[in-house]
Amino acid sequence: MKLNPTATKVPDGQAVMNTVFSDNAPLLEFCDRLTETGSNIQKGYMQMLAGAMSALRNPKAHANITIAKDDAMRRLMFASMLMYKIDEAVKYSCIEEK
């Protein structure tokens, strides 16, 4: 799948996470999806990433909200874990970053 950043409608937020990490035809795989465990892992991380876009990114991006220091630290730790898993998925999927 190739996306055109100048297209009228470019996937964003939750929709892009559901596309990239889909349980059916993902662009990035976390592990072997042929097993029930692998399928559950793929689906779980897809849902966490989509949820992070909806629950964490969108409210802060679309409204002027204040986040307490402790909440900001929890969000950073969660985002760090997700980014680590994305790095693993890139390696597992044999994608070369340029």
Secondary structure, 3 states (H helix, E strand, C coil): CCCCCCCCCCCCHHHHHHHHCCCCCCCCCCCCCCCHHHHHHHHHHHHHHHHHHHHHHHHHHHCCCCCCHHHHHHHHHHHHHHHHHHHHHHHHCCCCCC
